[in-house]
């Protein structure tokens, strides 16, 4: 890809030409978040580098710098800034980054692949299901008593708090495994396998995360 | 997204909510979950050992309206059927009956899975081989 203004090959972020400083026009809309931030398309990005690059590009693209420029340049600055912000918000979060990268690599993630394929193969492990079901039962009990204006039983609150902590630890483990699979993918070995493992891990994560959120919210009102 | 009248009806008046004795020989329990949305569904059946007819079915579902309606409908449908008849219930039948939109089709898949899991559990308890039961029909 070459700069739309000076025609030199683009380096780093595809939003702005490193050589002449021109903010790129319409064509930039088709670039992905990795290209926007000028980083390699991979899972294991250095958080500090990413942030530095974001701030540097933010300053270069900022609409305030283009108040006396042409209408087209102002337009480009606005568009590029919006895209840069989206890219930053997505890529700085390791989990969102995984989801995004898998998506642009053509994998169906989350609800998109719901109900597809043999569901039995994608069933969460039985012990996890059992625990999730029990936790939901306790949660319902707690909500019921709250609705009736009763104070929740201390034992129920304690059980739920312990469960929430346990599930949060589970999330931690999932995140660590995501990082391991991401590193495998980055190294270029058996990418398909790493990708399908990551999709599974994301499913598990979503499952547990929603539950933890529900438990924490209900406990807050119980306190 | 608007739910169909039938979904709303099952959601507001779910049929057969409850629990059967998990340890009973006559009871099969299916516990399934949808990882994409966090739904979890338990469906239980009590089978007459003589006739293999499902005489009672109960469910408990934590999930969206479509998941609750799908499992409620599933319990209604399996009741009075033999085990092998119940295995013929397809998720597409549930989709049709409840007029589920495409994004909620996985709820019906979950209900079908739950039926199969409950029957599978009952078969395991009673030493019925998968193929045998189908052939006996």
Interface residues (C-beta under 8 A of the other chain):
Chain A: X110 X111 X113 X114 X115 X119 X120 X122 X123 X124 X126 X128 X129 X130 X132 X133 X136 X137 X140 X203 X204 X206 X207 X210 X211
Chain B: X31 X32 X33 X34 X35 X36 X37 X38 X40 X42 X60 X62 X103 X105 X106 X109 X110 X113
